[in-house]
Amino acid sequence: MYDKLLSEGKIGNLTLQNKVIMAAMCVYAAEPDGTAGPRVSDYYEERAKGGVGLIITEIARVNNYHGLGGGQQLSMSEDAMIEPFSKFVDKVHSHGTKIFVQLHHPGRQNMSFLAYSWYPMTKVAKFVPHFWDTLFAAGRHADPAMMDSPMFDVMSKFMPPVFSAGNIPSGLGASFVKNQPTRALSLRQVKKLEQQFIDGAVRVQKSGADGVELHAAHGYLIQQFLSPYTNNRTDEYGGSLENRMRFLLNILKGIKAACGKDFPVSVRLTVDEFYNTIGFEGRGIQLPEGVQMAKKLEEAGADLINVSCGNYETLNTLIDTMNYAPGWRSYLVKAVKDAVNIPVAGVGVIRTPEQAEELLESGNQDFITLGRPLLADPYWVNKAKEGRADSIRRCISCVTCFETVEANALIGEPCECAMNPRN
C-alpha cells in the first residue's frame, strides 16, 4: 500500500525515510528575536513524530535590518542562533526525519514599519523587563484593519522604502501590501545580501541540519530578481534571463563552495506568476521561462526543485482556496520534471495518500510536498503507513491559517487551523 510514497527518497546523497516533504509554511512560533525556542521546536517535532520524511522550516531571515518578514519568524542571521537551533534539529532527527531551513528575504512584499522597527525592538527587549508581554498585550486591543487605514499609509511614508530588485511597488490584484515606497538595492547591497544568504547556510550546516532551501517563489526578493516585471534593473543583475538569475545563482554556487557539494540545496521556485489571472496577460514569469530557470538551477548545482507558483498579487494561485481542484498544479510540476534530471517536488491541493501515490506513479514528480495538510493532521504519513488513511483529518482550504497568521502577529501567537485545535 502506497509503495512509492512510503519508499525511501534521495536528494543528492541524502536519504529520506519516505517521499513526503513538509513544505515551508509560516506559523510564526519562534521567539521574537528569531531564536528557535520550545514552541516552534515542539510544533515541528510533532510533524516528525507523524512520520514525514523531510521538514522544510518556515522562512528564516538572513538580514536583520531590512530582511525581516514576520515578527516571530526564525532567524539565521547571527551565530547566536546556531546552538538553540541545533537542539531543534536533534528533536527532529530523533524521529528519523531530516530537516532543511528555508532562507528568505521578503523584498518589496513587506511593510516598512515591520522591516525597520522589529530588530531594534529586540535590542530594547534585552534591557526592558516584560517588553514583549507588554507589547503583545497592547496588540490585543489593536484593530488588524488599521493596516489598511489612511493613518497607516501616512505613517509608512515616514519609514525608509522597502528594498527590492527594482523600484516596482506591490499593490496589484489581491496583494495586501500596498502603498509601500520601494527602492532598488544598490550593487554593493546586492553583493552583501548574497554573502548573507551564504553565511545563513553555513550556520544551518553548523547546527547539524541536513540542507537549506532558497525561497525563490511567492513574490519574495529572489523571485523579484527573477521576474521581468519586478526586475527593471539596467546593470548586470537586470535584463536578460541570465542577468536576472545572477543573484540566485551566485547564492547557490556560494553555498556549494562554502558548505561543500554534498550539502543539499533545494530551490522553491515560482515557475508561473499567473498575472493573466488578474488581467495582465504576458506579465512576469510564465511557465516556459520558469522551466528554463529550473534547467539553469540544475546546471548550477541545485539538488531539488520544489515547484510553486504565484505571488502576493496573484494570491489565490499561491494559497489555493476551496474552488481549486485537487492536484491542479501538477502540469507545472510535470513541465519541470520533463526538463531536468534532478529530483522535483510539488505541492497543490494534495489531500489523500491515494492521490499522492498516483502523482508519483505518473512520473510527474519525485516527492510529494504537503503544507496545510500537515497543519491539519501532523500524523498524515503514519496514518497512511498504518492503513488508516480514512482517519486523516483533511485540510479544507478554508485559509483560516493564513487569516490568523496575520491577525495573531499583533498578539505574539502563531497561526491557527480550523481543523486542528492543537495545531
Backbone torsions as a table, in degrees:
resi	resn	phi	psi	omega
1	MET	NA	126.1	-179.7
2	TYR	55.3	46.6	-173.6
3	ASP	-59.9	-42.9	-179.7
4	LYS	-71.6	-44.2	-177.4
5	LEU	-59.8	-39.9	-173.3
6	LEU	-96.8	1.8	177.0
7	SER	-82.9	162.7	-178.3
8	GLU	-63.5	149.4	175.9
9	GLY	-123.3	155.2	-179.3
10	LYS	-124.3	131.0	170.3
11	ILE	-122.9	105.6	-170.3
12	GLY	60.5	-127.5	178.0
13	ASN	-94.8	5.7	-178.9
14	LEU	-89.6	130.1	179.2
15	THR	-104.5	129.4	177.1
16	LEU	-103.8	150.1	-177.1
17	GLN	-72.0	-17.5	174.1
18	ASN	-159.9	-176.6	-174.4
19	LYS	-102.9	28.7	177.4
20	VAL	-106.6	123.8	178.3
21	ILE	-112.1	131.0	171.6
22	MET	-81.9	118.5	-178.3
23	ALA	-69.4	148.6	171.6
24	ALA	-60.8	132.9	-175.0
25	MET	-155.4	121.7	-174.7
26	CYS	-67.5	122.9	170.1
27	VAL	-118.5	-19.4	178.8
28	TYR	56.2	62.7	-179.9
29	ALA	-116.1	4.8	177.6
30	ALA	-74.8	176.1	175.7
31	GLU	-73.2	159.8	-176.6
32	PRO	-57.8	-25.4	178.9
33	ASP	-91.0	3.7	178.4
34	GLY	94.8	-0.6	178.4
35	THR	-68.1	145.0	174.8
36	ALA	-82.8	96.5	179.2
37	GLY	-92.7	-172.5	-176.5
38	PRO	-61.6	-36.4	-174.9
39	ARG	-64.3	-47.4	-177.6
40	VAL	-72.6	-36.6	-179.5
41	SER	-70.1	-35.0	176.8
42	ASP	-65.1	-39.8	179.4
43	TYR	-59.9	-49.5	-178.9
44	TYR	-72.3	-34.0	178.0
45	GLU	-62.0	-34.6	178.5
46	GLU	-60.6	-37.7	177.4
47	ARG	-71.9	-33.6	175.3
48	ALA	-66.0	-42.8	175.5
49	LYS	-59.0	-31.9	-178.2
50	GLY	-75.2	-4.6	170.0
51	GLY	101.6	5.2	-177.9
52	VAL	-64.8	146.0	-177.0
53	GLY	-75.4	-41.7	-178.2
54	LEU	-140.3	133.4	172.1
55	ILE	-105.5	128.8	169.4
56	ILE	-108.0	117.2	-174.2
57	THR	-65.4	165.8	169.9
58	GLU	-61.5	171.0	-177.0
59	ILE	-53.0	138.1	174.7
60	ALA	-123.6	127.7	-176.8
61	ARG	-77.6	153.7	176.7
62	VAL	-118.2	-6.0	-178.8
63	ASN	-135.4	125.0	-176.4
64	ASN	-81.0	-23.4	-165.1
65	TYR	-92.9	-32.0	175.6
66	HIS	-141.9	11.1	-175.2
67	GLY	-109.1	12.8	-179.4
68	LEU	-80.7	129.8	-179.2
69	GLY	-107.6	-10.2	180.0
70	GLY	-170.1	146.9	-171.4
71	GLY	-57.5	-36.7	-176.4
72	GLN	-123.5	41.1	174.0
73	GLN	-80.7	163.3	173.7
74	LEU	-69.6	158.7	177.9
75	SER	-132.3	140.7	169.6
76	MET	-128.3	33.4	-174.8
77	SER	-92.8	-8.8	-176.7
78	GLU	-141.7	150.1	178.9
79	ASP	-62.4	-25.4	-179.7
80	ALA	-62.3	-17.8	-178.8
81	MET	-80.6	-15.0	-172.1
82	ILE	-66.5	-51.0	-174.4
83	GLU	-62.9	-50.3	179.1
84	PRO	-63.2	-33.3	179.5
85	PHE	-70.5	-30.4	179.3
86	SER	-63.3	-32.4	176.4
87	LYS	-68.2	-38.1	174.6
88	PHE	-59.9	-47.2	-179.2
89	VAL	-60.5	-42.8	-179.8
90	ASP	-60.2	-39.3	178.4
91	LYS	-61.3	-46.3	-178.3
92	VAL	-66.5	-44.7	-178.8
93	HIS	-63.6	-28.7	-177.6
94	SER	-63.9	-14.5	179.9
95	HIS	-108.1	11.9	176.9
96	GLY	82.3	7.4	-178.3
97	THR	-96.6	141.7	175.0
98	LYS	-92.4	163.4	-176.3
99	ILE	-143.0	131.5	171.1
100	PHE	-112.2	155.3	173.7
101	VAL	-110.9	131.1	178.9
102	GLN	-89.6	117.1	-179.0
103	LEU	-91.5	140.2	-163.0
104	HIS	-153.7	150.7	166.0
105	HIS	-142.9	132.0	-174.3
106	PRO	-76.2	-23.5	-176.7
107	GLY	58.8	-133.8	-175.0
108	ARG	-72.6	-16.4	177.9
109	GLN	-84.6	66.4	-174.7
110	ASN	-156.3	165.5	177.5
111	MET	-111.8	127.7	-171.9
112	SER	-60.7	-34.9	-178.9
113	PHE	-65.7	-32.8	177.8
114	LEU	-75.3	-46.7	-175.8
115	ALA	-58.2	-38.2	-171.1
116	TYR	-106.1	-4.8	-177.5
117	SER	-110.0	-25.9	-171.3
118	TRP	-67.9	-47.7	-177.5
119	TYR	-60.9	-44.5	174.4
120	PRO	-58.0	-34.2	178.8
121	MET	-66.4	-33.1	178.1
122	THR	-64.8	-30.2	177.4
123	LYS	-72.5	-42.3	178.5
124	VAL	-62.2	-39.8	-175.5
125	ALA	-61.4	-24.2	179.4
126	LYS	-68.8	-21.5	-176.0
127	PHE	-113.5	-11.8	-178.2
128	VAL	-111.3	111.5	-179.5
129	PRO	-58.8	139.8	175.5
130	HIS	58.8	27.7	-178.3
131	PHE	-57.9	-50.0	-176.2
132	TRP	-69.3	-37.3	177.5
133	ASP	-58.9	-42.6	-179.2
134	THR	-67.2	-43.7	-179.3
135	LEU	-62.8	-46.2	-177.5
136	PHE	-71.7	-29.8	174.8
137	ALA	-64.2	-41.0	176.8
138	ALA	-64.8	-34.6	179.9
139	GLY	-62.4	-23.7	179.0
140	ARG	-68.3	-18.9	-179.9
141	HIS	-101.9	1.1	-178.9
142	ALA	-90.0	150.4	178.0
143	ASP	-96.1	117.5	179.4
144	PRO	-56.2	-24.6	-179.6
145	ALA	-69.6	-9.3	-179.1
146	MET	-62.4	-23.6	-178.9
147	MET	-69.2	-14.6	176.4
148	ASP	-100.9	5.0	-174.4
149	SER	-86.4	156.3	176.1
150	PRO	-58.6	-33.1	179.4
151	MET	-60.6	-41.4	179.3
152	PHE	-65.4	-38.3	177.9
153	ASP	-60.8	-43.2	179.7
154	VAL	-64.6	-43.8	-179.9
155	MET	-61.0	-40.0	-178.5
156	SER	-64.1	-29.5	-177.9
157	LYS	-67.2	-17.3	179.8
158	PHE	-93.5	-0.4	177.5
159	MET	-98.9	156.1	176.3
160	PRO	-62.1	150.8	176.3
161	PRO	-62.1	151.4	173.6
162	VAL	-75.6	155.1	-178.3
163	PHE	-91.0	152.2	175.6
164	SER	-153.2	-178.3	173.5
165	ALA	-67.1	-40.0	178.7
166	GLY	-126.1	-152.1	-179.4
167	ASN	-119.9	30.0	178.8
168	ILE	-88.0	114.7	-178.7
169	PRO	-76.3	159.4	173.1
170	SER	-76.8	165.5	173.3
171	GLY	144.3	-8.2	178.1
172	LEU	-73.7	161.3	170.3
173	GLY	51.2	-128.1	-173.0
174	ALA	-87.7	1.0	-174.9
175	SER	-57.6	131.4	176.4
176	PHE	-91.8	-0.9	174.7
177	VAL	-100.1	105.2	-176.5
178	LYS	-131.3	158.6	172.2
179	ASN	60.2	28.4	177.4
180	GLN	-100.8	115.4	175.4
181	PRO	-55.8	139.5	-174.4
182	THR	-126.9	138.5	178.1
183	ARG	-132.3	149.6	179.0
184	ALA	-78.0	140.0	172.5
185	LEU	-62.3	140.3	173.7
186	SER	-72.1	164.3	178.9
187	LEU	-59.0	-40.6	178.6
188	ARG	-63.6	-40.9	179.9
189	GLN	-67.7	-35.7	177.0
190	VAL	-61.3	-48.2	-179.8
191	LYS	-61.7	-40.5	179.5
192	LYS	-64.3	-41.2	179.6
193	LEU	-66.3	-38.3	175.6
194	GLU	-54.6	-46.1	-178.9
195	GLN	-67.1	-35.6	178.7
196	GLN	-65.6	-37.2	173.9
197	PHE	-63.2	-43.4	-180.0
198	ILE	-63.9	-44.6	178.6
199	ASP	-61.8	-37.9	177.2
200	GLY	-60.9	-42.0	178.7
201	ALA	-64.5	-39.1	177.6
202	VAL	-61.2	-41.3	177.8
203	ARG	-63.5	-40.9	177.8
204	VAL	-59.6	-46.1	180.0
205	GLN	-62.2	-41.9	179.6
206	LYS	-64.5	-27.0	179.7
207	SER	-73.6	-14.4	-177.8
208	GLY	97.1	0.3	176.6
209	ALA	-67.4	164.8	-167.7
210	ASP	-94.0	-13.2	-178.8
211	GLY	174.9	-176.9	177.6
212	VAL	-131.6	159.4	169.8
213	GLU	-123.6	132.7	176.3
214	LEU	-92.0	124.7	-177.0
215	HIS	-85.1	93.4	178.0
216	ALA	-109.3	38.6	-175.3
217	ALA	-138.7	176.4	169.3
218	HIS	61.0	20.6	173.3
219	GLY	85.5	7.9	-178.9
220	TYR	-80.9	-176.4	-164.3
221	LEU	-55.1	-48.4	-177.5
222	ILE	-60.0	-41.7	176.7
223	GLN	-64.5	-32.7	178.4
224	GLN	-62.6	-31.8	172.7
225	PHE	-71.4	-37.9	-176.4
226	LEU	-71.4	-33.5	-171.4
227	SER	-78.6	131.0	176.1
228	PRO	-68.9	-11.8	176.4
229	TYR	-82.3	-49.3	-174.8
230	THR	-86.2	-18.1	179.4
231	ASN	-99.7	98.5	176.8
232	ASN	-111.7	29.5	178.7
233	ARG	-69.8	157.1	177.3
234	THR	-118.2	7.5	178.9
235	ASP	-98.0	-159.9	-175.2
236	GLU	-69.0	-8.0	179.6
237	TYR	-104.2	8.6	-178.7
238	GLY	-135.2	162.0	176.4
239	GLY	102.0	-102.4	-176.6
240	SER	-68.7	162.7	176.1
241	LEU	-58.9	-41.5	178.5
242	GLU	-57.4	-44.0	180.0
243	ASN	-69.8	-41.3	-179.0
244	ARG	-66.2	-26.6	178.5
245	MET	-86.7	-6.7	-173.0
246	ARG	-58.2	-43.8	-178.6
247	PHE	-58.4	-51.8	-179.3
248	LEU	-64.4	-45.0	-177.1
249	LEU	-67.8	-35.8	176.1
250	ASN	-63.4	-39.5	178.1
251	ILE	-65.8	-47.6	-179.1
252	LEU	-59.3	-49.4	-179.5
253	LYS	-66.1	-35.1	178.6
254	GLY	-66.1	-38.3	177.5
255	ILE	-65.6	-43.1	179.6
256	LYS	-62.7	-38.5	179.0
257	ALA	-68.0	-39.0	-175.3
258	ALA	-82.2	-35.0	-173.1
259	CYS	-105.7	-10.7	-178.2
260	GLY	98.1	149.4	-175.2
261	LYS	-67.9	-18.0	-179.3
262	ASP	-89.1	-2.5	176.7
263	PHE	-84.5	113.4	-170.7
264	PRO	-68.2	140.5	174.6
265	VAL	-126.6	117.6	172.7
266	SER	-96.7	150.6	174.2
267	VAL	-123.5	118.4	172.4
268	ARG	-82.2	113.1	-167.5
269	LEU	-122.8	122.6	168.6
270	THR	-78.0	118.0	-178.9
271	VAL	-99.5	-7.4	174.2
272	ASP	-154.7	124.2	-179.8
273	GLU	-83.7	-13.0	174.8
274	PHE	59.1	37.2	176.0
275	TYR	-63.7	-21.3	177.6
276	ASN	-62.6	-23.9	-178.7
277	THR	-74.1	-14.5	177.4
278	ILE	-117.9	22.0	171.4
279	GLY	91.0	15.1	-179.9
280	PHE	-119.9	73.1	-178.5
281	GLU	-60.6	132.8	175.3
282	GLY	84.0	2.0	-178.6
283	ARG	-91.1	146.0	171.9
284	GLY	74.3	-164.4	179.1
285	ILE	-72.5	130.1	173.6
286	GLN	-119.9	159.8	-167.8
287	LEU	-50.8	-46.4	-179.2
288	PRO	-56.8	-40.5	178.4
289	GLU	-73.6	-34.0	176.3
290	GLY	-59.5	-39.5	177.5
291	VAL	-65.6	-40.2	177.1
292	GLN	-61.6	-37.8	176.8
293	MET	-61.5	-44.0	179.9
294	ALA	-60.4	-40.7	179.7
295	LYS	-64.3	-40.9	179.3
296	LYS	-69.3	-32.3	176.5
297	LEU	-66.8	-40.2	176.0
298	GLU	-60.8	-44.7	179.8
299	GLU	-61.2	-31.9	-176.7
300	ALA	-85.0	-6.4	175.0
301	GLY	114.0	5.9	177.2
302	ALA	-60.6	144.7	-178.1
303	ASP	-100.4	-18.4	-178.7
304	LEU	-154.1	135.8	169.4
305	ILE	-105.5	118.4	-180.0
306	ASN	-103.5	98.3	-167.5
307	VAL	-76.1	132.7	174.7
308	SER	-144.2	-168.5	-177.3
309	CYS	-158.6	167.3	171.5
310	GLY	79.2	179.0	175.5
311	ASN	-156.5	-173.1	-177.5
312	TYR	-61.4	-32.1	-176.4
313	GLU	-76.1	-22.5	174.6
314	THR	-117.0	52.2	-165.5
315	LEU	-58.8	-36.7	-176.7
316	ASN	-67.1	-21.7	175.8
317	THR	-82.1	-17.2	179.6
318	LEU	-90.5	-45.1	178.6
319	ILE	-113.6	90.7	-172.7
320	ASP	-58.8	127.8	176.1
321	THR	-93.4	-177.6	-171.3
322	MET	-61.6	-21.5	-175.0
323	ASN	-83.8	-1.6	179.4
324	TYR	-88.5	136.4	-177.7
325	ALA	-72.6	147.4	175.9
326	PRO	-54.4	132.6	176.8
327	GLY	69.1	22.8	-173.6
328	TRP	-63.7	-23.4	-178.8
329	ARG	-85.4	1.0	-171.1
330	SER	-60.6	-29.5	179.4
331	TYR	-68.3	-30.1	175.9
332	LEU	-67.3	-44.3	-179.1
333	VAL	-65.0	-42.6	-179.6
334	LYS	-62.8	-38.9	179.9
335	ALA	-60.1	-38.8	177.7
336	VAL	-73.2	-44.3	-179.2
337	LYS	-57.4	-39.0	-179.7
338	ASP	-69.2	-16.5	-172.9
339	ALA	-104.7	-15.8	-176.0
340	VAL	-127.0	164.8	179.5
341	ASN	-108.2	-11.1	176.0
342	ILE	-80.9	163.2	-179.4
343	PRO	-61.1	148.3	-180.0
344	VAL	-127.9	133.6	176.8
345	ALA	-117.4	155.9	-179.9
346	GLY	-151.5	150.8	-179.8
347	VAL	-125.3	171.8	173.3
348	GLY	133.4	85.0	177.6
349	VAL	54.1	51.9	172.0
350	ILE	-99.8	110.3	-169.6
351	ARG	-105.6	-37.2	-170.6
352	THR	-120.4	154.7	173.9
353	PRO	-60.0	-34.0	178.7
354	GLU	-61.7	-45.7	178.9
355	GLN	-63.9	-42.3	179.5
356	ALA	-62.6	-43.1	179.2
357	GLU	-61.6	-42.0	179.2
358	GLU	-62.1	-39.8	178.9
359	LEU	-64.1	-40.1	178.6
360	LEU	-69.3	-40.5	179.3
361	GLU	-65.6	-31.0	-178.6
362	SER	-69.6	-17.6	-176.0
363	GLY	82.2	6.9	179.5
364	ASN	-64.6	-33.2	-174.2
365	GLN	-156.3	163.8	-178.1
366	ASP	-99.8	-24.9	-179.7
367	PHE	-134.6	151.0	175.1
368	ILE	-101.2	122.0	178.8
369	THR	-103.1	125.6	-180.0
370	LEU	-120.5	130.9	175.7
371	GLY	-109.5	-89.2	-177.4
372	ARG	-59.4	-31.9	175.9
373	PRO	-56.8	-31.4	178.8
374	LEU	-85.3	-14.7	169.8
375	LEU	-74.2	-41.8	-180.0
376	ALA	-70.0	-39.5	-179.1
377	ASP	-144.5	100.3	-179.9
378	PRO	-61.5	-20.6	-174.6
379	TYR	-100.9	24.0	179.5
380	TRP	-52.1	-48.1	-175.9
381	VAL	-69.4	-47.5	-178.8
382	ASN	-63.3	-36.0	178.0
383	LYS	-65.6	-37.1	175.3
384	ALA	-64.8	-44.2	-178.1
385	LYS	-62.8	-35.3	-176.6
386	GLU	-89.3	6.1	179.9
387	GLY	73.5	25.3	-179.0
388	ARG	-115.4	36.9	-177.3
389	ALA	-58.2	-29.9	-179.4
390	ASP	-66.1	-18.2	-178.8
391	SER	-94.4	1.5	177.7
392	ILE	-65.0	129.9	176.4
393	ARG	-81.4	111.8	-169.7
394	ARG	-88.9	140.9	168.0
395	CYS	-64.8	138.7	-179.7
396	ILE	-112.6	13.7	178.1
397	SER	55.4	39.9	-179.0
398	CYS	-83.8	-10.9	-179.4
399	VAL	59.0	23.4	171.5
400	THR	-58.1	-37.5	-179.8
401	CYS	-60.4	-43.4	-179.1
402	PHE	-68.2	-42.3	-179.5
403	GLU	-64.3	-39.7	-176.4
404	THR	-80.7	-24.1	177.8
405	VAL	-65.1	-30.4	175.4
406	GLU	-77.3	-52.1	-175.6
407	ALA	-63.0	-41.0	-175.6
408	ASN	-76.3	-13.3	177.8
409	ALA	-60.0	-29.4	-179.1
410	LEU	-71.9	-19.1	-176.1
411	ILE	-118.1	8.2	175.6
412	GLY	73.8	24.5	179.6
413	GLU	-112.3	152.0	179.1
414	PRO	-75.8	178.6	178.7
415	CYS	-68.0	167.8	179.6
416	GLU	-124.0	157.5	177.3
417	CYS	-121.4	131.0	-178.9
418	ALA	-67.1	-24.3	-176.8
419	MET	-94.8	-18.3	-174.1
420	ASN	-132.9	98.9	-177.2
421	PRO	-66.2	-19.6	-179.4
422	ARG	-89.8	-18.1	-172.7
423	ASN	56.4	NA	NA
